[in-house]
Amino acid sequence: MTLTLTRTTAALLAALTMLAAVGGAFAIGGAAAVPDARITVGEVGTSPSDPTVGERTALNVTVSNSGGSDAAANVTEVRVRNADGDVLDSVSGVGALSAGDSLDATLWTAFEEPGERRLTVEAVANQSTSGELVTVSRDTVIEVRPTQVALDLRTRALDPEDLRSDDDGEASAGDLGVGGIQGIFGGGGGLDTGDAGGQGDAPPIADSPVEVTVVNTGTTTADRVSLRAVGTAVGGDGANGSGDGTETVSVGPFVVEDVAPGEERRVIVDLGPLDRRSAVTVTAAFRADTDQRNERGADRTAESTVTYPVREATPTVTDATVREGEDGAVVVDANLGNAGNGELTGAVVSVGDAPGVEPTPAGQEYFVGTLGASDFVGFDLSTAVNASVADEIPIRVTYTERGVRYTETLAVAAPDADDGDGERGGALGRIGVGGVGAAGAAASGLALLGIAGAVGVAVRTGRIGGSTGRRRDGSAP
């Protein structure tokens, strides 16, 4: 028993002696490996934080000498390597560090492919006590996004009244009625916002304003952004009732500030005086900031089309009755209503051209006047109808909205036989829509206004959706 204990004790003592020797060796080796200057590389920041392919990217590096260091150090070089060990950039002679000090360095690189990229930042320092070089490193992972150059252009037609300030009716470019606007461009004589000359409210700051919103939906900055607007008459414009495709407006280019990814710019482009309804195409020309390195110009484009002015009035004919009048004439007795949200002014109804239909001199035109949203006014029109030829009686409605003269034609079913009481209900259907400009309004609309006293007797006035009882209650408004 004693022998066993003696052998065990001897073995245990031998093991402890070996461990002590090994431990001493580690301690000595560890002490020798600790440098006098304790250099560290902090977190590596990138600018931009989410770089794209081909985008020049800054690596912001902080090198520190621990406060517990026994020596100062001179940082001779800071460099960055890729995953293959290749040096991408370096900076030398960075500066000296006392214990507890730190300094910053910036390295630059770019990435050829998207995805996760691992980089290693190294700092090389010369210790003041021994002159030995100390090299420390830190890995960083950067997510590189693919390059997407995309600009979204949005347009919205406005009324000049939308740009008036709420304060005393004065217009101001710095206090537009539309929030978030960052500037106005162009103009047909309304951009000066000084005193109105004591004649009431100041004029609107734009004749035909279009709100343009430029949105960068890509991953790289759009710079050298410029806007240009070109418009052509839409179908139904012109005195002949059909668009001729001629150019009605061309303004710009106007320079907009650079737009960073995820940002937007909202501006007003004034188309100037317009006397015809026009399809306006707004084009933004720009280039990506990555195009600067290959000397590519501002040849990228984005487009948006808007129709100006906006039509909000909607004329409609309701409660139509076709009956026989004197001398064999046919009388259309109906209501002209406004089913839209805008105001319809200078409205005149007349019998249009159709086979077998010929307006009588006493009832060729009927002046209605102004109709607000949801208003209606009754009218009577007389015409000669050949029942064997005519299937319908066209009702031509001419009106002005926002300074543009429009014409729409609706149809009432023509009587094909007398049902015994001299009346027949008229079925309605829209035939066509047209518009004439201010010049056409001067030629026809003003002359029509002159016949109001001779022709117009208002009947059945009211609101759409209310009573439609037929009554005559006074002169035309």
VEXMARLO-424764 format. One line per 5 residues: their letters; for each residue z, x, y of C-alpha. Coordinates in Angstrom, 1 decimal, decimal comma. Example, Ala and Ser with C-alpha at 12.3 -4.5 7.8 and 13.67 -1.06 7.14 Angstrom:
! residues 2
AS> 7,8:12,3:-4,5; 7,1:13,7:-1,1
***
This chain:
! residues 477
MTLTL> 0,0:0,0:0,0; 0,9:2,8:2,3; -2,3:4,7:1,4; -4,4:1,7:2,3; -2,7:1,3:5,6
TRTTA> -3,2:5,0:6,3; -6,9:4,9:5,6; -7,3:1,7:7,7; -5,5:3,3:10,6; -7,5:6,4:10,4
ALLAA> -10,8:4,4:10,4; -9,6:2,4:13,3; -8,7:5,4:15,3; -12,1:7,0:14,6; -13,9:3,9:15,8
LTMLA> -11,8:3,7:19,0; -12,6:7,4:19,7; -16,3:6,8:19,3; -16,2:3,7:21,6; -14,3:5,7:24,2
AVGGA> -16,9:8,4:24,2; -19,8:6,0:24,5; -18,1:4,0:27,2; -17,5:7,2:29,2; -21,2:8,1:28,8
FAIGG> -22,2:4,6:30,2; -19,8:4,9:33,0; -21,0:8,3:34,0; -24,7:7,2:33,7; -24,1:4,1:35,7
AAAVP> -22,4:5,9:38,5; -25,3:8,4:38,7; -27,8:5,5:38,8; -26,3:3,8:41,9; -28,0:5,1:45,1
DARIT> -26,1:5,8:48,2; -28,4:3,5:50,2; -28,4:0,0:48,6; -31,8:-1,4:49,7; -32,7:-5,1:48,9
VGEVG> -35,7:-7,3:49,6; -34,9:-10,8:50,7; -36,8:-14,1:50,1; -40,5:-13,7:50,9; -41,8:-16,4:53,2
TSPSD> -45,5:-17,4:53,5; -47,4:-18,7:56,5; -48,9:-21,1:56,0; -46,4:-22,3:53,5; -49,2:-23,9:51,4
PTVGE> -52,2:-21,6:51,8; -55,7:-22,6:50,6; -58,4:-20,5:49,0; -59,9:-18,1:51,4; -57,2:-18,7:54,1
RTALN> -55,6:-15,6:55,6; -51,9:-15,7:54,5; -48,9:-13,9:56,0; -46,1:-12,7:53,8; -42,9:-12,3:55,8
VTVSN> -40,6:-9,8:54,2; -37,0:-8,9:55,1; -35,6:-5,5:53,9; -31,9:-4,9:54,2; -29,4:-2,1:53,6
SGGSD> -26,2:-3,5:52,2; -23,0:-3,2:54,3; -21,3:-1,4:51,4; -23,9:1,4:51,4; -22,7:5,0:51,7
AAANV> -25,9:6,2:53,5; -28,5:5,1:55,9; -32,1:4,9:54,9; -35,5:5,2:56,4; -37,9:2,5:55,1
TEVRV> -41,2:4,4:54,6; -43,4:1,7:53,2; -43,5:-2,0:52,3; -46,4:-3,2:50,1; -47,5:-6,1:48,0
RNADG> -49,1:-6,0:44,6; -50,9:-8,7:42,6; -50,2:-9,5:38,9; -52,6:-6,7:37,9; -50,6:-4,1:39,9
DVLDS> -53,3:-3,7:42,6; -52,0:-3,1:46,1; -53,2:-6,0:48,4; -51,7:-4,8:51,6; -49,1:-2,3:52,9
VSGVG> -47,3:-1,2:56,0; -45,8:2,3:56,6; -43,2:3,7:58,9; -41,3:0,4:58,9; -38,0:1,8:60,4
ALSAG> -34,5:3,1:59,8; -31,6:1,1:58,4; -28,0:1,8:58,9; -25,5:0,2:56,5; -25,5:-3,6:57,1
DSLDA> -28,8:-3,6:59,0; -32,1:-5,3:58,1; -35,7:-5,3:59,4; -38,8:-7,5:59,0; -42,3:-6,6:58,0
TLWTA> -45,5:-8,7:57,6; -48,1:-8,3:55,0; -51,4:-10,1:54,8; -53,5:-11,3:52,0; -56,0:-14,1:50,9
FEEPG> -56,6:-15,8:47,6; -60,0:-16,3:45,9; -58,9:-19,0:43,5; -56,5:-21,9:43,6; -53,4:-22,2:41,4
ERRLT> -50,2:-20,4:40,9; -50,3:-16,7:42,0; -47,5:-14,2:41,3; -47,0:-11,3:43,7; -44,6:-8,4:43,8
VEAVA> -43,3:-7,1:47,1; -42,0:-3,5:47,1; -39,9:-1,5:49,6; -39,7:2,3:49,5; -36,8:3,9:51,4
NQSTS> -35,7:7,6:51,9; -31,9:8,1:51,6; -30,3:10,1:54,4; -27,7:11,8:52,1; -29,9:13,1:49,4
GELVT> -33,4:12,6:50,6; -34,3:10,9:47,4; -36,7:7,9:47,5; -35,4:4,5:46,5; -37,9:1,7:45,5
VSRDT> -36,8:-1,9:45,2; -39,0:-4,9:44,4; -39,0:-8,7:44,4; -41,4:-11,1:42,8; -42,6:-14,3:44,5
VIEVR> -44,8:-17,1:43,3; -47,3:-18,8:45,7; -49,1:-22,1:45,0; -52,7:-21,8:46,4; -54,5:-25,0:47,1
PTQVA> -58,2:-25,5:46,8; -60,1:-25,6:50,1; -61,0:-29,2:51,2; -62,8:-29,7:54,5; -62,6:-33,4:55,3
LDLRT> -62,5:-35,3:58,6; -62,2:-39,1:58,7; -63,5:-40,8:61,8; -62,4:-44,4:62,6; -63,7:-46,5:65,5
RALDP> -62,5:-49,7:67,1; -64,2:-51,6:69,9; -61,9:-52,5:72,8; -62,0:-54,8:75,8; -61,6:-53,1:79,2
EDLRS> -58,6:-55,3:79,7; -56,9:-53,6:76,8; -56,7:-50,4:78,9; -54,9:-52,0:81,8; -51,3:-51,0:82,5
DDDGE> -48,7:-53,7:82,4; -47,3:-52,5:85,7; -48,7:-54,3:88,7; -52,1:-54,5:87,1; -52,9:-50,9:87,9
ASAGD> -54,9:-48,9:85,4; -53,8:-45,4:84,6; -55,2:-42,8:82,2; -51,7:-41,6:81,5; -50,3:-45,1:80,7
LGVGG> -53,0:-46,9:78,8; -52,5:-50,3:77,3; -53,2:-48,8:73,9; -50,4:-46,6:72,7; -50,9:-43,1:71,4
IQGIF> -54,2:-42,4:73,3; -54,5:-38,7:74,1; -57,4:-38,9:76,5; -60,5:-40,7:77,7; -64,0:-39,4:77,8
GGGGG> -67,2:-40,4:79,5; -67,5:-43,4:81,8; -69,9:-45,5:83,7; -68,1:-45,5:87,0; -64,6:-46,8:86,1
LDTGD> -62,7:-43,6:85,4; -61,3:-43,2:88,9; -57,8:-44,8:88,8; -56,9:-44,6:92,5; -56,0:-47,4:94,9
AGGQG> -58,1:-50,5:94,3; -58,6:-50,9:98,1; -56,3:-53,8:98,5; -58,6:-56,1:96,6; -56,2:-57,1:93,9
DAPPI> -56,0:-55,5:90,5; -57,5:-52,0:90,0; -60,7:-52,0:88,0; -60,5:-51,2:84,3; -60,7:-47,4:83,6
ADSPV> -63,7:-47,8:81,2; -66,7:-50,1:81,2; -67,2:-50,2:77,4; -64,2:-48,5:75,7; -64,2:-47,5:72,0
EVTVV> -61,1:-46,2:70,4; -61,9:-43,2:68,2; -59,3:-41,8:65,8; -60,0:-38,4:64,2; -58,0:-37,8:61,1
NTGTT> -58,0:-34,5:59,1; -57,7:-35,5:55,5; -58,5:-32,0:54,2; -56,5:-28,9:53,5; -57,8:-26,7:56,3
TADRV> -57,9:-27,1:60,1; -60,9:-28,7:61,7; -61,7:-26,9:64,9; -64,3:-27,1:67,7; -64,3:-30,9:67,2
SLRAV> -66,7:-32,7:69,5; -67,6:-36,4:69,8; -71,0:-38,0:70,6; -71,8:-41,7:70,7; -75,4:-43,1:70,3
GTAVG> -76,1:-46,9:70,3; -79,1:-49,0:69,6; -79,6:-52,8:70,1; -78,6:-54,8:67,1; -80,7:-57,7:65,7
GDGAN> -80,8:-60,7:67,9; -80,6:-58,8:71,2; -83,3:-58,8:73,8; -85,1:-61,7:75,5; -87,2:-62,4:72,5
GSGDG> -84,2:-63,0:70,3; -84,7:-60,0:68,0; -83,4:-56,4:68,3; -86,1:-53,9:69,1; -84,1:-50,9:67,9
TETVS> -84,3:-49,1:71,3; -81,5:-46,8:72,4; -78,9:-48,5:74,6; -76,4:-45,7:75,1; -76,0:-42,0:74,5
VGPFV> -72,8:-40,2:75,7; -71,2:-36,9:74,9; -70,6:-34,4:73,5; -66,9:-34,5:74,4; -64,5:-31,8:73,1
VEDVA> -61,4:-32,8:71,2; -58,5:-30,5:70,3; -58,4:-28,8:66,9; -57,0:-31,1:64,2; -54,7:-29,6:61,6
PGEER> -54,4:-30,9:58,0; -52,6:-34,3:58,0; -52,9:-34,7:61,8; -54,9:-37,1:63,9; -56,2:-37,4:67,4
RVIVD> -56,8:-40,8:69,2; -59,0:-40,9:72,2; -61,1:-43,3:74,2; -64,9:-42,9:74,5; -66,4:-44,9:77,3
LGPLD> -70,0:-46,0:76,5; -70,6:-47,0:80,1; -72,4:-50,2:81,2; -73,9:-52,1:78,3; -75,9:-55,3:78,8
RRSAV> -76,9:-55,7:75,1; -74,9:-55,8:71,9; -75,3:-52,5:70,3; -74,5:-50,7:67,0; -72,9:-47,5:68,2
TVTAA> -72,6:-44,5:65,9; -69,9:-42,0:66,8; -70,4:-38,5:65,3; -67,8:-35,8:65,1; -69,2:-32,3:64,8
FRADT> -66,7:-29,6:63,7; -66,1:-26,6:61,5; -63,2:-25,5:59,3; -61,1:-22,6:60,4; -62,2:-20,8:57,2
DQRNE> -65,8:-21,0:58,5; -65,0:-18,5:61,2; -65,0:-15,6:58,8; -68,6:-16,2:57,7; -69,8:-17,1:61,2
RGADR> -70,6:-20,6:60,3; -71,1:-22,9:63,3; -69,7:-26,4:64,0; -72,3:-28,0:61,7; -70,0:-30,2:59,7
TAEST> -70,1:-33,8:60,7; -68,3:-37,1:60,2; -69,6:-40,5:61,4; -68,4:-44,0:62,0; -70,3:-47,1:63,4
VTYPV> -68,9:-49,9:65,5; -70,7:-52,8:67,1; -70,0:-53,2:70,8; -68,9:-55,5:72,3; -66,8:-57,3:69,8
REATP> -67,7:-61,0:69,4; -64,7:-63,2:69,0; -66,0:-66,5:70,2; -67,6:-68,7:67,5; -69,5:-71,8:68,7
TVTDA> -69,8:-74,7:66,3; -71,2:-78,2:66,4; -69,0:-80,9:64,8; -68,9:-84,7:64,5; -72,7:-85,0:65,1
TVREG> -74,3:-88,4:65,0; -78,0:-88,9:65,4; -79,0:-92,3:66,8; -82,0:-94,0:68,3; -82,1:-94,2:72,1
EDGAV> -84,4:-95,8:74,6; -88,2:-95,6:74,4; -88,0:-94,4:70,8; -86,1:-91,2:71,6; -83,5:-89,8:69,3
VVDAN> -80,1:-89,0:70,7; -77,8:-86,3:69,2; -74,2:-87,1:70,0; -71,8:-84,3:69,0; -69,1:-81,9:69,9
LGNAG> -69,5:-78,2:70,8; -66,4:-76,3:69,7; -65,1:-72,8:69,8; -63,7:-71,9:66,4; -63,1:-68,2:67,4
NGELT> -60,4:-66,3:69,3; -62,4:-65,3:72,4; -63,5:-67,2:75,4; -67,0:-68,7:75,5; -68,3:-69,1:79,0
GAVVS> -71,5:-70,5:80,6; -72,2:-72,5:77,5; -75,4:-74,6:77,5; -76,8:-76,7:74,6; -80,4:-77,7:74,2
VGDAP> -82,8:-78,9:71,6; -84,7:-76,0:70,0; -88,3:-75,8:68,7; -89,1:-77,2:65,3; -92,0:-79,1:63,7
GVEPT> -92,0:-82,7:64,8; -89,3:-82,2:67,4; -90,0:-82,3:71,2; -87,1:-82,4:73,7; -87,5:-85,2:76,4
PAGQE> -87,4:-84,2:80,1; -84,2:-86,1:80,6; -82,2:-84,4:77,9; -83,6:-80,9:77,4; -80,4:-79,1:78,3
YFVGT> -76,7:-79,9:78,6; -74,3:-77,6:80,5; -70,9:-77,5:78,7; -69,2:-74,7:80,7; -66,2:-72,7:79,4
LGASD> -64,5:-73,1:76,1; -61,3:-71,3:75,2; -60,2:-70,7:71,6; -60,1:-73,9:69,6; -61,5:-76,0:72,5
FVGFD> -64,3:-78,5:72,2; -66,4:-80,7:74,5; -68,8:-83,5:73,7; -72,5:-83,6:74,6; -75,5:-85,8:74,3
LSTAV> -79,1:-84,5:73,9; -82,3:-86,6:73,8; -85,4:-85,6:71,9; -88,6:-87,1:70,5; -88,7:-86,8:66,7
NASVA> -91,6:-87,4:64,3; -89,7:-88,5:61,3; -92,6:-87,9:59,0; -92,7:-84,3:59,9; -89,2:-83,2:61,1
DEIPI> -86,4:-82,6:58,5; -83,9:-81,3:61,0; -83,2:-81,1:64,7; -82,3:-77,6:65,9; -79,4:-77,4:68,4
RVTYT> -79,6:-74,2:70,5; -76,3:-72,9:71,9; -76,4:-70,3:74,6; -73,3:-68,7:76,0; -71,7:-65,5:77,4
ERGVR> -68,9:-63,5:75,9; -67,7:-60,2:77,5; -70,7:-60,0:79,8; -73,3:-60,4:77,0; -75,5:-63,5:76,7
YTETL> -75,8:-64,8:73,1; -77,9:-67,6:71,5; -77,1:-69,3:68,2; -79,1:-72,1:66,7; -77,6:-74,8:64,4
AVAAP> -79,4:-77,8:62,8; -78,7:-81,5:62,6; -80,5:-83,6:60,0; -83,3:-85,7:61,5; -83,3:-89,4:60,7
DADDG> -85,8:-90,5:58,1; -85,3:-94,2:58,3; -83,3:-96,8:60,2; -80,3:-97,8:58,2; -80,0:-101,1:60,0
DGERG> -77,5:-100,2:62,7; -79,6:-97,5:64,5; -77,3:-94,6:63,6; -77,5:-91,8:61,0; -75,0:-89,0:60,5
GALGR> -76,3:-85,4:61,0; -75,7:-82,6:58,6; -75,2:-79,2:60,2; -76,4:-75,8:59,2; -76,7:-72,5:61,2
IGVGG> -80,3:-71,3:61,6; -79,9:-68,1:63,4; -77,9:-65,9:65,8; -79,3:-64,1:68,7; -78,2:-62,4:72,0
VGAAG> -79,8:-61,5:75,3; -78,5:-58,9:77,7; -77,3:-59,2:81,3; -80,9:-59,1:82,5; -81,8:-62,1:80,3
AAASG> -78,7:-63,9:81,5; -79,8:-63,4:85,1; -83,2:-64,8:84,3; -82,0:-67,8:82,2; -78,2:-68,2:82,3
LALLG> -77,9:-68,4:86,1; -80,7:-70,9:86,3; -79,0:-73,0:83,7; -75,8:-73,0:85,7; -77,8:-74,7:88,5
IAGAV> -78,5:-77,8:86,4; -74,9:-78,6:85,7; -74,6:-81,3:88,3; -77,9:-82,9:87,2; -77,2:-82,8:83,4
GVAVR> -73,6:-82,3:82,5; -71,2:-85,1:81,9; -68,3:-84,0:79,8; -67,2:-86,1:76,8; -64,7:-85,8:74,1
TGRIG> -62,8:-82,8:75,4; -59,9:-81,5:73,4; -58,7:-78,9:70,9; -60,2:-78,3:67,4; -57,9:-79,8:64,9
GSTGR> -56,8:-82,6:67,2; -58,1:-86,0:67,8; -61,9:-86,4:67,8; -62,0:-89,9:69,2; -65,2:-90,3:71,2
RRDGS> -64,5:-90,9:74,9; -66,0:-89,9:78,2; -63,5:-88,8:80,7; -65,0:-87,3:83,8; -67,3:-84,7:85,2
AP> -68,1:-81,4:83,5; -65,5:-78,7:84,1
***
